[in-house]
Amino acid sequence: MPHSCGFCGKPFPSRGGVKKHIATRPECRRKWESMVKDTDDEGGAPTEFAYENHSFSPLRRSRSKSFGLDEDNPEGQTSFERYQRYKEGEGEDEWAPFCDKKEWGLAEWLVKSLGQTGTDEFLKLPITQNHTKPSFHNNRSFLQKVNELPHGPAWSCKKVSVKGNRTDENGQSLHEDVELWMRDPVECIKDLIRNPLFKEHMVYAPSRAYQDEAGSQRLIDDMWTADWWWDKQVKLPQGATIAPIILASDKTMLLQFRGDKSAWPVYLSIGNNAKEKQRQTSARATVLIGYLPATKLDCFTSDARSLAGYRLFHRSMSLLLEPLVAAGEDGVDMVCADSYIRRVYPILAAYVADFPEQCLIACCKENRCPKCLVVANERGNPLNSLMRDAELTKEILERRRSGQHPVEFDEYGLCAVFKPFWANLPHTDIFMAFTPDLLHQLHKGVFKDHLVKWCLDIVGEDEIDARFKTIPDYPGLRHFKKGISNIKQWTGTEHKEMQRVFMALITGAVPSRVVIVVRALLDFCYYARLHTHTSESLDALENALTVFHAHKDVLQELAVREHFNIPKLHQLSHYVQSIKLFGAADGFNTKLPERLHIDFAKEAYRASNKRDYEEQMVLWLQRQESIFWRTTYLEWVAARAARRTEQESEYNSDSDDENEGFDAVPVVSQDIIHVLAKTAPHPRQSVQHLETMHGAIDFLPALKLFLQKHLPHNHIVPGPQDRFDIFRQVVIILPPDPRVSELPKCLRVRATPETLPSSSGWKPGSPKQFDMALVSSDGIQASKALLTLNAAVRVAQVRVLFRLPRQFGAYSRPLAYVEWFTLFREPDELSGLRQISRSTRHLRHNSAVIHVDEIIRPCHLIPKMGQSVNPMWTSANVYELASEFYLNTFIDLETFSLGDQGGTEGRGHVIKKMWHFFLE
């Protein structure tokens, strides 16, 4: 993302460039020093349960090397730097053990695309043997070369013998031997924290981010800007560096439609890395550290099997995370991505899991909250219950183990797991570690399973379906052409697509207090999804839940709900606390582990022969990792050479020492960019075509008024004989909004007429698409307009995108013919949505020709449907037939954040600059 100096405005490609610039430019450095000076820096069981452990390494056939920090690496070299030095010392080129770049490319393709049988068949092809002639002639020799490549921490296996309470025909207790596949988590953390590809995204100390220079408006986004890291940092020795561990686990089926084979992967990432990088599965910033036993435990009776599963899980996790105990207590020297050696304390900070797994980890029953001590039948009330205490829980479990019967054991809903895996992990509060689950708790749980069902019970399926069918088109919006009542299987994406239109769709169809309930829960869903939070947005998040609880009794009055003792609904009460502790909830979504299952479980299983598959899976994963490691190493070598050349030309006398202590970097957003096709796809279109196909009935009068205003010296009057080059759409690139994303947002505004199917029937037709857009109504360019819904911003329907013909002179700015809507009226007092209608002049649509760069962004209107939708309305004609509309501010997070829409306060504060102050 581009960055700029906050003092002089000079742009730079990276944040590091801004730091170097301010350190060497006296004027900017004096302003920075003054800013920092003036800102304060905040500093029992039913059966005997026995285990026998046997450890062995199954991957002895691999001869590859791992290049990281050990006692023999005092220079502080990253793994890439050590590997480069090793190859130079051995006299090998960068492609070894392969012959050259072409053979390496072939090897990369074979590992990623073909299985072992396919590789053998490919290498036996005559064209491969006679023309390609690789240095490996079959799959075995090929894999020998792959095994020589470096990879991450090695895999090992521990066998756990589980003694059950069932007996065989001889009266002997049945037992099962299960396998725990694992990698050393400390070595995995070393691998992540020293990866030079993460250098620009890695942070080693907590910071405070502020919305203003005075430091009065705090921002929370990544983990290092939240409270947990600050609280732990002051408890550790001076100079200590924390590696906040984020664990995720989720049991998954290996085959979707058949079989009962399952796997239980455990993933690890560290909070030092930016959450945007953690979400990139291709970056491998989240790594697999183990497969837990996913056994049925048939050696136990049905009544004891659940508790046995709890105990096996905790025993396995204890073995897997055992290296973290000493590392968290004493710290470990690690080379970091910036080549510095730091004393790193890996501490379990956050755990991403769905609700059943949270209860499993917390050793509590599933009818209790895994975070607090709320009574089982009071989870629907807005209570401030005491949080679970890890030390007290361990004490209660120990007393139960010794034969006592503490009353708290039943009051807290605990299970008899006497050795929870988190008991010995230093500085860890496992109950606080559970993070919000946006996918299962919000999108699927509270919204789809409850809110939508309540509204269906009130309105009826037919009316809801008719309303969904009537929703107008919008670029990228899922149109439910057949409604929603007949959809059997939903995804998280479809849940969010419903949320984008549900507020305006349901308004008028349900009683007024139900509208308030819907608005409160949708507000909560959208505020919870923000990538950056302020104190105002957190207050709004809490207030939305308060409003829901204040009006939820209307659902009981309407007999659509008997009680609100809903576990997922109760979990919402912990969101604000979790965000303050660990950062925005988008960094802990369970959607990521489910996506990782494809790469680390399902694809690995497909590559096996389906028998004793765990060992084959980890070997396949290790080879995939070797190829990825070599690919990223080669990219690093190329980037390093290019960066060295760039730095030599741009910073001749700069040194890293000059930048020490510089820790505050103002970041300035960029302008809005409008992009049209280089060549108009529909050149020389007649005025009659624009009037009939585009509906631009007042095109010529509007163009005449535009020319009089902007080209007063032009004496050519446009007429029916003129022809215009027409564009199908304009792409609008919005600058990054820190509340929503670190990346620019690309949106489209379309102006395409209806196309009929071809006479042959091979090419289907397409409906007309004349999108709505927010436009700067006073002629100011969109890049200079304030992104709020004020009087200078109006809605318009874009009918034509065109350029002026040459006979009118050289005019480079593209134009748009639009039809205006009225100014925004007061928000609807129930839904909070802004209301508008079409603007008319002399009983005709009020139209104008404007500059394309006055278009701010597309927007979405939904007609006011009343209690029952007009049966004549369709998605294609509703913009023409309806008279009153709502501005749909829920169409995306950016629009939701534009301004105060009459709902919960605090929405419209645009983050233009961010100041970061790091704790040293």
MARNUTI-687744 format. One record per residue (C-alpha): x, y, z; residue in one letter. Coordinates in steps of 0.05 Angstrom, whole numbers, plus 5000, padded with zeros to 4 digits. Layout:
<rs>
XYZA...
</rs>
This chain:
<rs>
500050005000M502950704983P505051125042H506451865049S510152315097C504952635143G508953275147F510953445075C506552965036G512152624996K509851924973P513951294986F512850564967P513550305038S513050505111R520550405118G521650925064G517551425104V521751285166K528251385129K525752025096H523652345162I530152125196A534252485142T529953095127R531153615183P524453975175E520353345179C524553045236R523653675278R516053635270K516252895288W520553015350E515753575372S509753115362M512852545402V514953025457K507953295465D504652605466T504352165528D506751445517D502550925552E506350475573G474842275783G472741895724A468041305711P473740885683T481240845689E484441245633F491741075620A496741305568Y503241035542E507541485499N512341245445H515841765402S518941635335F520442015270S517341705208P520942145157L527941865159R527941795083R528342565078S535442835074R533643565069S536544105112K533344635156S536845305160F534845715221G537745995285L541545525330D547645595374E551945605312D548546215283N551246805324P551147295266E543547365267G542447115196Q535546915173T534446225144S534846495073F541346855088E544346215118R542045805059Y545046295010Q551546285048R551445515050Y550445454975K556045944961E560645545006G558844894972E559845214903G552745044882E548445474837D541645704860E537945144822W541544544853A539943974862P536444094796F540444254733C537744934714D531845404718K527645014668K528444354706E526744704771W520444974739G518644264716L519843994787A515544534818E509844364770W510343614782L509943684858V504144184856K500043874801S501343124795L501242544843G506542004845Q503141564792T502142164747G509342364755T511741674736D507341664674E509642354653F517042184660L516041554618K513041934560L517541914498P517342664490I519842744562T525342224554Q527642444485N526743204486H526043464557T531142964585K530843144659P536242904707S531042454741F528041874701H522441634747N518441844808N523241524857R529341904832S525242544827F522942504899L530142374921Q531943054894K525743384926V527643074993N534343444989E530944114990L530444505056P523844495093H520944725159G521044375226P520943615221A514943185236W514742655290S509642175317C507741985388K503541365401K498441425457V495440795486S488440905512V485640405561K478040375559G472640125607N470039585561R472638865564T473538315513D471137595519E477037425564N475437985613G481338405591Q480439155584S480139395513L485039915491H486740325429E493440575403D492541255371V497641695337E499242425350L502942745292W506643365313M511943885301R515644285353D511544925360P517645325383V521345135319E515145335279C515146015314I522546095298K520945945226D515446475224L518847025261I525346985220R521946935152N524847535113P518647555069L514747795130F519748335148K515248915128E509348605165H512748395229M512348785295V516248615358Y513349085410A506349335427P504250015403S498750515412R495350755348A491551405349Y486651755303Q489352435321D496152735332E494552905404A493552175420G486552255449S482751795400Q485651095403R485150585347L485149825354I486549375294D492348875298D494048505362M499948965378W495249565384T490649215435A491349135510D493548405520W500548515493W501549145534W499248795597D503948205587K509848625565Q510548985631V510748315668K516848055630L524148245637P526848875604Q528248755531G523748145525A519948045459T513247695461I510947235406A503347205418P501146515396I494546445360I492245725358L486445445317A483644735316S477644435282D475843715268K474143595195T471843035150M476842835097L471542625047L465343055036Q460142555014F462641865034R466841515086G468141665158D475541865155K476942505193S482842925215A483843425271W488943945249P491944455296V494445105265Y499145635293L500646355276S503746925315I500847605330G507347955309N505247855237N499948325207A493048005205K492548155130E498647715119K495847175165Q489547135124R493447005059Q493646255055T498746304999S503646665045A503646085095R503646555154A499246045190T502545365196V500244665213L503544405277I499843755288G494343245275Y490643055339L487742345344P480942335312A478841655339T471841405357K474341095423L470340455415D474040165475C469440585519F462040505533T457541035503S456441385570D463941455583A466141615511R464942355514S469142465576L474542005548A474742445486G475643065529Y481442745565R484742475502L484343175471F487743505530H493042965536R494743035462S494943795466M499443755527S504443325488L503943785427L504944435466L509944175517E515944575488P512045225501L512445145576V519945255584A520145735525A514746165555G518046175623E525246315603D524846575532G528746335471V533846715429D531146775358M533447105295V527947565271C526047775201A530148405207D536347985225S536548215297Y537047685352I531747775406R529847405469R522847165449V517546915497Y512346505460P505846575499I499046285481L494746905472A488646715430A485046085410Y480546055349V475245515353A467745415345D463245375406F463444615419P471044615415E471445225461Q467544825513C472144235501L478244675514I475145015574A473344335606C466044545613C459444275589K456444535525E450444835561N455245335595R459245925570C466645755561P468646465581K464346665639C460246375697L453246565673V447946085697V445745595643A438545865638N440446605640E444646665577R439347065542G439747645592N444548235588P448448045650L455548215671N457547535696S464247385728L469547125680M472246425691R478746415730D484245935706A487545855774E480945735810L478845235757T485244845765K484244845840E477144585834I479244035785L484943825831E480243785891R475443355850R481242905830R483242805903S476242535919G472943165944Q466343425918H466944185912P460244525898V463544975847E464844365802F457444305786D455945045792E461245205739Y459044625695G465944315694L467943635666C472743165702A478943335661V484243355714F490143545671K487944085622P493344235571F493444975589W494744865663A502344945658N502745435600L505846075629P502246745626H496146425594T488846545611D485346035568I478346315581F480247015558M483746705498A477346505462F476047005406T469647205370P467246725317D464147155263L462446575217L458746115265H456346605319Q454247195276L453147025203H450546315211K448246335283G444846975305V443147225235F441246625193K438946115245D435146615288H433847305260L431847075190V427646505219K423946995265W422347445206C420046855164L415346645219D412447355224I411847525150V411346845116G415846505065E412046745003D412547485020E419947435040I421447064975D417747584934A421748144967R428347804953F426347704880K424848454874T431648704899I435049124844P441748924815D448449174841Y455448974818P457548354856G450948274894L447947574896R440847594870H436347074901F432046974839K427746434872K427746724942G431046395002I425945905030S427945324984N435445374994I437744765034K445144875044Q447945555061W455045825062T458046405101G458346815037T450846725025E449346945097H453147595085K449647695018E442947665054M445348165105Q446948665050R439548755033V435748505093F434649165130M431049535074A427648895051L424348745118I422349465135T414849545128G413448795129A414348705205V411949105265P415949725283S419349425344R421648825302V424849315254V428849605313I431048895332V433248755261V436949405257R440549285323A443048585303L445148815234L448849405264D452348915310F454248465252C457249045213Y460849385270Y463848705291A466648625220R470549275221L478049175212H479849785254T476050005315H475550665352T472650795420S466351045384E465550415342S466349975405L461150395440D456550315380A457749565381L455749525454E449849985444N447149565387A446848965433L443549385487T438149615438V436748895419F435848675491H431349265504A426449075448H427248315440K420948175482D416748365421V418747695391L415747345452Q409447765446E408847545373L409846815395A415846705350V420646585408R419446285477E426146475507H432946765488F437346275525N441646195461I449046045470P451146425406K447147025426L450447045495H457347025462Q456047705432L456648015501S464047835502H465848155435Y467848845460V472348555514Q475748095464S476948645414I480049095467K484648515488L486748225421F484748695365G479348705312A475248065305A476947975231D483847725252G480847115287F475446865241N474246105239T473546185163K481146145157L482045455190P476445185147E480045445086R486645145110L483344465116H483344425040I490844505034D493144155098F488143595105A483643445046K488843524990E493943145032A489042575042Y487542534968R494942464955A495241834999S493141124985N487741195039K491140675085R495440895144D494441575112Y497142025167E504441875153E503341955078Q499842615091M505442925131V510742685081L506742985024W505943635063L513443655077Q515043595003R509944144987Q513244575039E520144445009S517844684941I514445294973F520745445013W525245414952R520345844911T520046384964T527646354972Y528646494898L523647074902E527447344962W534047314924V531047694865A527548214910A533848314951R537948474889A532748954864A532049294931R539549374938R539749734871T533850174890E536850364957Q543550534928E540251024880S535351334929E539051354995Y546451434981N548551635051S542951335094D544550805147S539950395191D543150705253D540351395235E533351125240N533750815309E528551085356G523951335301F517351015316D511651485295A509451455223V503551865197P500151505139V496251915088V490851625043S490951704967Q485951984916D480051644882I481951384813I477151294754H478950804699V475550724632L477250244576A482950494531K478450424471T470950524474A467549844462P461750184427H464450744382P460351254342R453551114372Q447851554349S443652004393V437551594375Q441050964402H442551324468L435251554474E432150874459T437050364486M439950754544H433651144562G437451804557A431352174532I434052874548D441152744526F441753324477L438753864524P443153634581A449353634537L447754334512K447354594584L454054254600F457554564540L454855254558Q457755194627K464454854613H465955054541L462855744534P467055914473H464555314435N459555514380H457754814356I450854594378V450053844389P444753514347G441852854325P447352784273Q452952734324D455852074345R459151884410F464051364435D460450974490I463550584548F460350004585R462950164655Q467750584695V472150254748V472950674811I478950534855I477750794925L483650914972P484450425030P479650535087D483150295150P476450125181R475149615126V481549405091S488849565081E487949495006L484749954955P477549794936K475749694863C468349824846L464449864782R459050334756V455650024695R451650354640A449749794593T443149704555P439349064547E442048554497T437548044465L439447304456P442747134390S438346834335S442046174341S440746144416G448046014433W449246694463K444346884518P441947584527G443248034587S438748534624P439949274625K444649524679Q444350264695F447550314764D446250814818M452051234843A453851744895L455752384858V458953034880S453153494862S456954154865D461853974810G467653794856I471953204834Q470452574874A477652544898S476653204934K469553064960A468752865032L466352135037L460252295079T452952345062L452153095063N448353605021A453953614969A453052874955V447052624915R444751974884V444251924809A442851364759Q448351324707V445351224638R451151364590V458751394596L461851754536F467052234509R465852874470L467052814395P472853194367R468553734334Q467254014403F474654124415G479953754455A476453564520Y480053004556S475452884615R470252334601P462952494614L456752154641A449352274629Y445652174695V438652244724E438452564792W434852354855F432552834909T436953064966L437252585025F431252665071R431352515145E432851795161P427151325174D426351335250E425850575255L430750295204S435350895204G435850875128L436051515086R429951625041Q430051914971I425851924908S426952114835R427952844821S423453124766T423153754725R417053914683H414353214696L420752904667R426752594700H431653124723N437852964682S444753264671A451553134639V457153114690I464552924691H465852194705V470952394758D465252714798E462452004812I464751804882I462651074882R456750624865P450850574913C444750134920H437450334926L431849884951I424650084940P419950204998K415749584993M410649715047G407149145081Q406448745016S410948814955V407749034889N406948394847P408448804784M415448974809W421448564786T428848654796S429348934725A423749454727N423249664800V427650274791Y422650534739E416150334774L417550504847A417251214872S420551194940E427150874957F431850725015Y439250835008L441950155025N447850305071T448749575087F451049405016I458249395040D462549605099L465050225063E458050495052T456150295123F461950725148S460551325104L456751735154G451551755210D445351435179Q440851575237G442550925273G447650825327T452351415336E459551445318G459451155249R461751735205G468651885232H473551795175V480551565193I485251985151K491651915190K494351415239M499951535289W503450935319H507550975383F511550355399F513550105467L521150015470E
</rs>
